[in-house]
């Protein structure tokens, strides 16, 4: 007894099995996490070290190279990217996807701790974090108050709020944007210092020796003991002003207030954070590289509700930016597509069968198959995300196919007069092989996706597993639950008027199709020629489709990267950013935008050069604005080009791919001098190529610098050490934290620096004095040093421990990323020497990896599908006939992508791989039924024509149902619509062409190739005949 007949005679067993699937599927659904994409984030660890006042070359030699060398051998390390800039070193370590990030972080901390003694004493300790510190925050909150200054707000946030946000699950760091940290600022007056014979060293020594708090031991009596402490004496600006530095020759005390202005002030004055043109401070929340954005956002929102109850009067804390907004909107859009697709598929089934009872069967079986897939996803630890939901949207058209095949065959037999109970058993048994064959083929198509290399493989593994699980459950439901329902619900009664109309139309279609097929069979060579032409056109079209890693989405935001000429100071940058805001803010005033945030310098650069900035324009919800973010970006690019003092690059944030510009072309070589020459060659050629815009590079040798060269003989003669000269310059020009003071139980820095007007020109160096260690007299610096003005790079980059320059840019409208990379590769190959190294970063790297793997996965899916079919058909000819359907689907997909102006990206590639299974299942229905008819005694040609005619209705039903499931994706709007339209276009147009072309190509191919092949059961019949002719004798 087959599984179908068992389910018919034991209906309660069938119902119980389905109920168990529903119960456990819903449990798995409830327990699965929700996120935007699968957990594909590459483990990344950043090492950030601050060295205030140091140039990029000093940071590179004294910090970056030392740390880079010690972490290079850590297990699982894929790449090292380091960047040294004025005052800051950042090293980003990227690990293999299988590496545990916590274990990697521990290894990094261990390695870095070994070389701390090699780093400069004036540098801060390296900060090691499980995130890429170049990324922008996933959430930004504004903090405002009607009664507090920005410095007071910063102090409150640091004391009471920042740590609360830092401990949220998945948060790597929470920082204050536009922070004005409280400190005791001691602004040194070099003229007053020189007049009183005071040097920087005198002031530093006084602060370090006077402002102390040391334990003094204890006094012990016979019965009690007392702890002795030496208390601090300096808490307020007045206390520090009265600090005695030395006694003058006339007996008067020289105090700190005589040579410096002392006041409470911001620790760092080189930061700007504005929202809608209003200065304020913000809290930026950065997630860990492998954290879930939705989890971080949910935790932050819950904490925000709790904090609002205890904020001081007049203080406001609100969300300015939240990346989860786009994610939630995208998931909601896909959920709507899921419901719409299900309704369309059921409507099509009703229109083909004309029976409400018959349509009720797939309405019950499809949800069971989809719910059952959650069991598998939960067991593998996967999540509910956009891709798994997209898989279920497309799976609706696939899971209903098995039910349609069984239902249509049983329905046909009942209409021919069989009893419903008998028709349910015979009809389902007749198509068991076809159902299993399509299931195995679809599984064979999707499972190789799990072998896709790199990030894309991990990204679409959950997609493939969701599709495979749904298809496998659908075959179980189709062979158990569907026959049982057919035996209960389908009856041979008087057909309704609608049913008669539909039946008449189908009979007419079957007759016309049979005539056309027989006519085509008389010209097989022409059909074969057309098939070969389709194959050639498909390959030709594929090769000419532009490629990119992912399509550009409207994520409800436009970012603007700001770059001023090297050497631009903070105050000039501040004025230029205000000009930019005045040009962008009208979008907010018009209602298309909601928030304009500006950060100067850009995220992570507060201690370095001040010539960078970053702006984020938050747009109104998708349904409430007429223009897309792409159109707004194009307008901004035209308007912002009018600002001569700034280089402004409006761009859209990426989704799956790496952050930053899509074009990241790396050239590596032995030294920066040669790299600069190569860079200039490429940039000159790029001027003639219109596909590359917003061109930039990370090595700019135009940063104005003053190189101070010490006259060693003169310094030795006067008794001045080079170290004294260096520390004096560092303190006067760069600022130096010397000691601390306590305010309301918390320590703050005491910072020395010359006032702004004492360090405005190079000539101000001549009025700085140091003390001779031999004579004790003051010596002006201009007697000891020579100053040379020159331009040099403010940022030095290395990639995989190789000196490198990265050329970045955006792709112009009408071009694709693959076009730009092809141009750069060709230019480098033709103009650079052979030993020049070329590499890629970001989306460019991901595109290269994806393209290289795509053909392998596609070929593997074809091979596995062919071998699976060969094992099922017990033939190498029948599977070849079935696989002829693959080009028929691809020609529709490639043609649609070409004329719709779409690109070959990860979504369209997945759709094309999916077409292998979609196209093959229609061929399986014809080939399998033709084999059955041949085995039952029909002549070869008549078996082909009869099988094609009888399978016309299920082929049309399954094909149209599949493409109907893709319609909501094809016409998608709102968040994430572009990627859904790409996938929907491939499935809709490819499925349509495969459905209709299969009706002619497969039967003609069967007539040409299978004519000389024996029927599938021929060998079994021969064995049965031999067995009957030679009965077993028992001796």
N, C-alpha and C positions, 0 to 999 in steps of 0.2 A: 504493500500500500504506500503510495507516494505521499509526500508532505501535503500536497493539495487535497487529495481525497481524505486524508486524516483530519484536516481542518474542517472539511465539509461535514463529515460524519460526527465530529466532536466540536461543535460550535462553541461550547462553554470554554473548552481548553483554549481555543483561538482567542476568545474575548479576554480571558484571564492573562494570557501572554501580552496582549496589547496594553491592558491596564497596568501591568508591571512595568512595561516600557515607559508609559506615561508618568507613573509615579516616580521612578528613579530618574527619568529625564528632567522632571520639574525640580527634583531635589538638587540635581547637578546644576541646573540653571540658576537656582537661587544662591548657591554657594560659590559660583564662579565670579571672579573679579571683573570689573568693567574698566576698560582703558581705550585709548584712541587706536593704537596699533599693538600687535603682539610685542612681547618683551624682547626687542631686538637691539636695544641700546648696547653699543660696544662698551665694555668696561674701560673707563678712562680715569686717569688720576692726574691731577695737576699739582705741580710744585711751584709755589709762588714765593719769591724772596724780594723784599724791599731793601734798597740801599739808597737812601735819599742823598741827592746831590751828585751821585756818580754818573758818569757818561756811559753810553752804551758799550763802548769798548772795554771800559773798566769792569762793568757788570759782567760782560762775557768772559773775560779772562779770570776774574776773581771769584765768580759765583757760578755762572751757567756751565762752563766747561768742567768745573770740578764736580758739580752735582750730576751732570750728564754722564760723566765717565763712571761714576760709582753705581748708577742704576742701570747701566747698559746691559748687564748680564742677567737680569731678573728673569725668571722662568715665565714663558708665555708672552713676552713682550714683542709686539708686532712692529711698532714704529715709535720713534722719538722725534718730537717736534719741539724745538726750543727757540726762544725769542728773547733777545737782550735789548732793552731800551733804556733810556735815561731814567735812572732811579729804580728799575724793576727788572727782575728776571722771571720768566715763566717757561716752565718745561711741561709739556703735555705728553703723557705716556699712554699709548693705546695698546691694549692687550687683546689676545685672541678671545673669541666669543665664549670659549669653554672655560676660561680662567675665572675663578672666584674672585670677585673684586675686593672682598674683605681680606682674603689671604694676600692678594697682590698689594693692597695698601699697607699691610703689616710688613711685607718684604721691603717696600719702598721706605717706610719709616726706619726700619732697621739699617738699611744701606745709608740713608741720609744722616742718621745719628752718628755714624762712624767718621764723617768728615766735617762735622760742625766746627772743629777746632781749626780747620783750614780756611774758614770763611772770615771775612773782615769783622772786627769787633763792632764796628759801627752799623753793620747790617742787621736787620731783624732776622729772627729765626725763620727758616723755611716753613711755609704753611702747606701742608699736604691735605688735599681734599679729594673726595670721590666724585669729581665732576670736572667738566672742561670749563675752566674759568673764563674762556672767551665767550661762552654762551650767555645770552641775556636771561634775566629772571623770568620764571614762569608766572609769577604774580608780583604786582607792585601795588602797594598801599600808600596813600597820602596821609600825612599827619599835619594838621593845622591847629592853630589855637589863636583865640582873640586876645589872650593875655600874656603869652610867652613869646620870647624871641626865638629865632631859629637855633641859637646855641642852647637855649634852655630846653627847647623841644628835643634836640639831639640828646641832651643829657637824660631827659625823662625816658626817651625810647631806649637808650642804652641801659638804663638802670632797671626798667620795669617791663619792657615789651620784647626787646630783641631776643633774649634768651628763650622766651616762651615760644617764639616762632621757630627758633633754631632746633628745638627738640621734637618738632612735628615729624611723624614718620615719613621717610623719603627725602627730607630736606638736608642738603649738603651744607648750606650756609644761608644766613640771613644777614644782610648788611644794610647800612643806612645810606640812602642816596642823597647827595647834597648835604652830607653831614658837616656840622660845625662843632667838632668836639671841643669841649672846654679845656683850656690849658692856661698856664701862666706864661704869657708872651713877654719876653724881655728883649725889647728892640734896642740894639746897641747903636750908640752914636759915636762913630769913629773919630770925629773931630774932638769931642769931649774926652774920649779915651786918650787920644794923643796928647791933649793939653795937660792931663793929670798923670801921664806916664803909666796908664793901665793897658794891659794886653788882654786878648781873649783868654789866654791861659790863666791870667790872674783871676778873672771872673769865674771860670770853670772850677778852679781850685777852691775858691771861696765857697761856691755853692756846694761842692762835693764834701767839703770839710765842715761847713756850718750847718747845713740842712740835713741832719742825720737823726736817726732814731734807733739807738742800739740798746741791746740788753745790758744791764749793769751788774748782773749776777744776783745774789741774794744775801740778806742779813739773817743769820740764824742765832736765836737765843735758846735758852734752855727749854722753853715751852712753845715758842712761835717762830715763824720765819716770814720774811718780807722779800718780795721780788723788787729789784731795783731796775728802773728803766730810765733811759735818757730821752726825754720827750723832745719832739720837734718844736722849734721856735718860730717857724715860718708857715703861715696859713693864708695870709691875705696879701694883696699887692702892696699894702703899706708895710707889712712885715718885710717883704723882700726889698723894698726901696731903702729900708733902714739898715740893711746888711752892710757891715763894714768890710771893705775890700783891702784897704791898707791905711797906714798913717803917713801923711805927707811930711815933708821936711819942716814945715812950720808948725807941726804938731796937731793939725786938724785931721779929722777922719774923712777919708774918701769913701762915700757910700755908693751902693749900686744905683740909687736914684740919681746920682750926680752924673753918671755916664750912660744911662739907659732909661728908656720909658718902660715902665712895668705896668701891665694891665691884664685883666682876664680877657681872653680872646680865643677865637677859633684856632684849633691845632693846625688845620689846613684851610687856607683861604682860597685855594685854587679849585673850587667845586661850584657847580651850578646845577640845580634841579628845579625845573619849572613845569607847571601844569596849567595849560590854557593861559600862558604868559604870566602866571603868578608864581613867584619864588616860594618854595616850600621845601620840606624834606619828605623823603619817602622811605619805605621799607621794601627792599628787594629780596624776594625769596627764590633761591636757586635750588633746583632739585638735584639729587644724585644722578649719575649718568644712567643708572638702571632703574630709577624710581618711576612710579606711575604718577603722571601729571594729575589725574583725577583724584588719586588718594591725597596728594599734597594739597590740592585745591580744597578738597572737602575738609581736611584737617585744619587748614588756615581759616576757612569760613566759620567752622565751629568755634575755633579759638577767638575769632573776631567778635562773634556774638557774646561770648563770655566777657571779653575785655571791655566792650562798650558799656557794661554796667558799672564799671569802676573807674572810668576816665575822669580826670579833673574837669571842673566846670569850664566850658569854653573850648575844650579840645575835641576835635573830630578825627575819626579814623575811618577811612573808606577805601574801597577797592577801586583802583584806577585801571588795572589791566589784569586779565585772567585768561591764560591760554586754554583753560578747560571750557571756556565759552564756546569756542569753535568745535571742540571735541564733542561736547554734549549736543550741539546743533547737528553735527554730522551724523552722530548715532541716531538721533531722532529722525533725520531724513531717511536713513537706510531702513529704519523700522517701518516708516510709512511705505517705502518701496516694497518691503516684504509683504505687507497686507495687500497693497494694490496688485502685486504680481499674483498672489494667491487667488484674488477675485477674478482677474483676467483669465487665468488658466482654467478655473472652474467654469467660467462663462463659455469658453471655447469648447470644452468637453460637452457642455449642454447643447451648444449649437450643432455639434457633430452627431450626437446621439438622439437629440430631441426628446429626452426622457429625464424628468426630474429625479426619479428613483435611481436611474443609472448615474446621474451626476452627483447624487448624494454619496456614492461609494468613494470616489476620489476625495470628496470633501471631508470624509472621515479618515481616509488612509494617509493623505499627505501630511496633516499635522502630526500624526504618530511618527512618521519617518523623520520629520524635522526635530521633534522633541527627543527622539531616540539618539540623535547625534550629540546632544548635550551630555549624555552618559559618557561617551568616548572622550569628548573634549575635557570633561571634568576629571576623568581618570588620568589623562595626560598632563593635568595641571595647567591647561590653557585658559584663555580669558574670553569674555564677550567683548569684541572690538569691531571696528568698521569692516575688517576683512572677513572675519567669521560670519558677520551678518550679511555681507555681500555674497559669501559662499552660499548661505541659506536662501538668499533671494534667487540666485541662479539655480540652486538645487531644486527649487519648486518645479521648474520645467523639466528637471531630470527625474526626480522621484515619482512624478506623476506618470512618466513614460511606462514604467513597469506595470503600474495599475491599469493604464490605458490598454496595453498589449493584452493583458489577461481579460480585462473587462470587455474589450471589443470582440475578442474571440468568443467569449461566452455569450455575449449579446447576439452575435451573428448566428450562433448555433441555436439559440432560443428562437430567433426570428425564423429559422429554417424548420422549426417544429419540434426540437428536442425538449424534453422536460427540463425545467430549470435545475433540478438536482443533478441530473445526468450531464447536462451541459456544463455545469460548474466544474464537475470532475474531469470530463473529457476535454473541455476547452482549456482549462488550466494546465492539464498534463501535456497538451499539445504544444504549449509555448514555454514549458519549463526551461528548455535549452536556450531559447532566445533570451529569456529574462536573465538567466545566469550568465550567458555570454556577454550581454551588454553591461551587466554589473562588473564582471571581471575586467572587461576592456576599460571601463571608466576608472576603476581602481588602478589598473595598470598605467593609465594616463596620468593620474594625479599623484601617485606615490613617488615617481622620480623627481617631482618638484622638491621633495625633502632633501634630495642630494644636491640641490642648487648651491653653489659655493657662495660664501660670504653672507652679507647682511640680507640679501634678497631671499636666499634659501630659508633663513630663519623667519623672515617676514611672512612668506607664503606657505610655510609648513602648516600653520594652523588653518589656513584657507584650504589646503589640500586635504588635511585630515577631516575637516568639517564636511567637505564635499563627499569624500569617500565614505565616511560614516553614514551620512544621509542616504547615499545611494545603496549601501549595503542593507541598511534597515528597510529601504523601500522594496528591495527584492524579497526580503522576508515577509513584509506586509503584503506584497502583491501575490505571493504564493501561499499565504495562509489566511489572512484576514479578508482579502478581496474575494476569493472563491466562496468563502462562507457567506459574505454579504450578498454576493450575486445569487446564491441559492435561496436566500431569504427575501430579497427585494425585487429581483427581476422576474417578471411573469410575461407570458405570451398573451397579451390582451389586444384589444382594438387600439391601433395606433392613433394618436391625436393628429389634428390637422397639421400642426407644426412638425410632428414626426413624419407625416406623409410627405410634406414639402421637402424636408431635409433628406429623406430616403430617396425621393425622386431626383434631387440634385446630385446625390452621391452616385446613384446608378448611372446618371447621365455622365458624370465626371469619369466614372470607371470605364464606361463605354468609349468615350473620347480618348481617354488615356490608353486603353487597349489598342485602339486603332493607330494612334500615334506611335506607340511602342513597336507595333508590328511593322509600321512603315520604316521606322528607324532601323529595325533589324535587317531590313533589306539593303541598307547602306552602312554596314558596320565600319568600313574603312573611313568614311567621313566622320562618324562618331568618334572613332579612335583618333583621327587627326584633330578634331576639336578638343578632345581631352588632352592631347599633347600640347596643343596651343594654350590651353588653360594653364597647364603646368609651367610652360615657358613664361607666360605673362605673370604668373604668380611669383616666380623667382625674380623676374625683372623688376616687378613692382616692389617687392620686399627690399631688394638691394637699394632702391632709390628712396625709400621712406626715411626721413630724418629721424634721429634717435635722441632721446634725453632720458635721464634717470626717472624722473617723475614729472607729470604735467604741472603747470603752474596753477596753483589753487587760489581762490579768493578766500583768504582766511580772516577777512574782516579787519585787516590792518595793513598799513603801509609804513615801512621803515625808511629812514633817511640817514645815510652815513655822511658825516661832515668832516671835511679835511681842509685845513688852512695851510698856507705855505709853511715850510719848516722854519722854526724859530719864532713863530707867532706867539705872543704871550697871552696869558689868560684873559686880560682885560680887553684886548683887541678881539679875541675869540668870542668873548661874551657879547660885544657889540655886534659882531657879524651874525651870531646866532639869533639875536633879536631881529635883525633884518630878515633872516630866513623865516622866523616865526610870523612876522607880519605878512609874508606872502602865502604861508600855508594856512594860517588861522581862518581865513574866509571859508574854507571847507567846513570847519566846525560851526561857524556862524550860519552857514547855509543849511545845516541839519544833516548833511551827508556824513560828517564826522562828529564824534562825541568828545574826544579828549586828544589834546596835543601835548605830549611830554617831551622835554628836551633835557639831555644830560651832557654837561661839559666838565671835564673831558669825558670820552666815551667810557662805558662800563669797564672797570678794572684799571683805568689809567689815571686815577686821582693823584698818584704820587709821581707820575712821569710827565711826558711832554703835554702841553696844554693846547696843542693845535688840532685836537680831534674832538668830535662830538657825535651824539647819536640822538635821533628824534624818532618818536613812535606816534603815528597818527591812528588812533582807534576809530574805526568806522561804525556807522549805524548798522543795525541788523540788516541782513541781506534783503528781506522782503520790504524794508522801509526806505530803500534808496534805489534810485534809477540807474546809477552807474556802477560798474564792477570796479574792484580794486585795481584791475589792470588799466582801465580807462582813466581812473584818478591818477595812477602812477605816471601814465603817459603825459597827462596835463602838467603834473608837478615837474616832470623832467624838462618840459619846455619852459615853464615859468622860472624854475630855479637856475636855469642856465644864465639868467640875466644878472646874477649876483657875481661880480668879478672877484671878490675877495675870498670866496669859498668854493671848493670843489664838492658839489652835492650830488649824491647818488641815491635816488629813490629806488627802492626795490621791495619785492614781496617776500615775506618770510617763507622758508621751506617747510615741508611737512615731514615726510619720511627721511629725506636726504639730510646730509650734514648741513650745519649752519654756514653762513657766509655766501660769497658769490658762487654761482654755478661753475664759472670758469676759474680753475686754479691749476695753472701750468707751472711746474717746478723745473728749473734748470740748475744743475749742480756742477761744481767744478773745483779746481784747486785753490783759488783765491778770489776775493771779491773784485779785484781789478779786472781780471779776465771775465768774470761773471757780468760785470757792468757793461763790458763791450758786447757780450752776447745779448744781454738784455736790450741794449739800444738797437741792435740789428732787428730783433723780433718786433720791438715797438715801432720802428720805422716801417716795417712791412705791414704791421697791423693797421696803420693809418689808411691803407688802401683797401682794407677789407671791411665792408659795411656791417657784417654780422656780429662784430665784437664792439660793444659800447662800454662806457664807464671804465676804461682801461686804467689799471693802477698796478703798483708793484710795492713790495715791502722793503726794498733797499733804496733809501734816498740819501745820497751823499751831499745834500744841500743844507743840512742842519748847521746853522752858524755856531761855531765853537771858538772859545779862546783857549789855546794851549799854553800852559804856563811851564816854562823850562827853567829849572833852578840852576844858577851858576854855582856849581859845587865848590870850586876853589874859593870863591868870594864868601860863600856861606860858611865854609870851614874856617876861614880866616876870621870872620866876625863871630863865630861860635853859635851859629844857628843851624839846627838840624832840619833836614827836609821834612821830617814828621811834624815838626812844629809848624812849618809853613803850610803843610797839607791840612792839618786840623784847624788852623786859623781860617783858611779859605773855606773849608767845609762849614764851619760855624757861621761865619759872616755872610756867606752867599747862599748856602744851601739850607741852613737851619739845623740845629742839633739839640737833641733831647739830652739834658745833663742830669737832672734829678727829678724828683716828684714832690707833690704836695698833696695834702689830704683835705677834702671838702665833703662834709656830711658822710663821713665813713668810707669814701671812695678815693682812690689815688688818681691823680692827674699829672700830666707831664709838665715839666718846666722846660721851655724851649728858648734857646738863644738864637738870634739872627739879627743881622743889620737891618735897619729900617729900609723901606723900599727906595727912598731917595738917596741912600748911601750906597746903593749898588745898581744905579741906573745906567752907568756908562763904563767902558773899560778903564777909563782914567781914574775911576774911584779906587782901583786897586793900589794906586800909588799912596793913598792916605791910610793904608792899613799897616800897623806896626807889629813887630814881634820882638821878644826880648832876647838879648844875647846871653848865652849861658856863661860866658867868660867875663864880660865887663858889666853885665846887668843893665846896659843901656838899651834904649829902644832903637830898633833898626827898621826903616821903612822897607816895605816889600819890593818897591821898584829898584832898590839897590841890590837885590838878591835874585831877581827873576827877570826873564824876558817873556813878553807876551806876544803870541803869534795868532792872528785871526785867520780862520780857515773854515771851510765847509766840510763836514764829515757826516757819516750816517748816524742817525739817532736810533736806529733799530737794526740789529744784526740777527739774521735768521739762519738756522741750520735744520736740515731734514735728514733723519737717520744718520746723525753725526757727520753730515756732509754740509759744507758751506753751500748755501742755496739762496736763490732769489725766486720768489713766487710771483708770477704775473697773473693778476686777477681781472675779472670783468664780468659783465652781464651779457646775455644773449639778446640781440636786437629782435624786435617783432618780425616774423616771417622767416626766421632762422631757427635752427635747433642746435643743442649743445654739441651733438656729434659733428655738425658742419664746422663749428668753431675749432674743436679739437683737431679735426682733420687738417684744417688750415695751419694751425700752429705746429702740428707734427711735421707736415710737409715743409714748412718754412725752416724749422730747426734742422731737419735732415739735409736740406739743400744749402744752408748757410753756416751751420756750426760745425766745428771739428768733430771727428769720430769719438774722441774721448769725452765729449760733453755728455753729461747725464741728464735724462729727462724722466720726470715722475709726475704724479698727479696727486691732488688732495681733494677732499670734500666730495661734492657730487661728481666731479670729473673722474675721480678714482672709482667711485661706485658705479658709474656708467660703464667704465672700461671692464670692471669685473663682471658686471651683469651681461654685457654684450658677449664676452668670451664664453660665459657659461650657458647662454641661451641656446645656441646651436647644439651644444652637447646634450642639454636636457631635452630639447625637441627631438633630436635623433634617438635618444634613449627611450623616450615615451613611444615613438613609432616602433622601435625594435621590440620593446616589451609587449606592446599591444599585439603586434604581429605574432610573436611567439605564444602568447596566451591564447590567441584565436586558433593558432595551429594546433595546439594541444587539445582544444575543445572540439574543433572540426575534424581532427585526425587527418589533416590535409595541409599542404603548403600552398595549394592553389586557391581554395576558398578564402582564406585570410587575405591573400593578395588582392582578390576581387573586392573584399570589404575595404581594404586600405586605399583603394582607388578613390574613395570618397573624401579623403583628407584634402587633396588639392581643390576639390569642389567647394569646400567650406572656406579654405584660405583665400581663394580668389575673391570671394565676396567681401571678406574682412579687409584684405589689402586694398581693394578698390575703394571701399568705404573710407578707410583711413586717408587715402590719397586725396579724394575729392572733398572730404570734410576738413582737410587741413590739419589732421591729427598726426601725432608722432608715434614712433615705436618706443614705448616706455614699459615700465614693469607691469602696468595694468593691461596694456594691449598684448604684451608677451604672454601673460597668464591666460588671457582670453584665447589666444591662438593655440596654446597647448591644450586648452579645454576643448577646442574645436575638433581635435583628434577623436575624442570620445563622442562628441555630439554628432559628427558626421558618420562615424563607424556604426553607430547603433541602428541607423536607418538601413545601411547595407546588410547588417546582420539579419534583419527581419526578412528581407527578400531572399538572401542566400540560404538561410536556414529553412524557410518554407519551401523553397525550390528543392532542396535536398530531401525533405520529407516527402514531397510529391513524387520525386524520382524513386524513392524507396518503396512507395506504395504502388508503383507500376506505371506511372504516367510517362509518356514519351518525353525526351529531353527538352525539346523546344516548347512543347505544350506546358511542361512543368514550370518553365521560366515565365511564360506569359501568364499562366494562372496564378503563380505565386505573386507576381508583381501586381496583378489586378486585385487579388484578395487582400494584399497588404497595403493597398493604396490608402485606405481610410486610417489605419493605425499609424502609418508613416506621416500622413498629413496632420493627424491629431497630435502625435508626439512632437513633430517638427514645429508646428505652429504654437503648441503649448510652450515649448522651450523658448522660442523667440518672443512670445508674449510675456514670459517671465522677465525678459530683458528690457521690455518697453519702459518701465519706470526708471530704469537706469539711463536709458537712451535720452529721455526727456527730463532728466533730473535738473533741479534748480536748488539754490541755497548753498549751505555749507558743504564743501566736499563734492560739488556737482561735477567738476571737470574730470576727476578721476573716474567717477561713476559713469559719465558719458563715454569715456574712452573704452571701458570694459563693456558697457552696453552696446556700443557700436559694433565691436568685434563679434559679440555673441549674436546680435540681432541680424546683421547683414551676412555674417558668415554662416549662421544657422539657416537663414532663408535660402541662400544659394545652395548649400549642401542638401537641404530638404528637397528642392525641386530638381536639381541636376542629378541627384542620386537616382531618381525615378527612371532615368534613361541610361546613364552611364553604367550602373551596376548590372542591370539585365543584359546589356550588350556585352559588357566585360565577361559576364558569366557564359554567354553564348560562345564567345571567342576562346576563353581559357579553360572552361570546365568541360568542354564537349568530350574530350578524350580521357577525362578522369572518371573512374568508376564511381557509382553512387556510394554515399558514405556507409551504407549498411551492407554493401556487396560482400565484404570479407566476412562479416558476421553471418550472412545468409549462407555463404559457402561452407563455413564451419558447421553451421546447423545441419546442412545437407549431408556433409561428411559424417557428422555424428549419427544422423539417422541411418545412413548407409552402412555404418560400421558400429553396430551396437556393442556396448561393453559386455564382455563375457566374464563370468565369475567362475573361476576354476576352483 
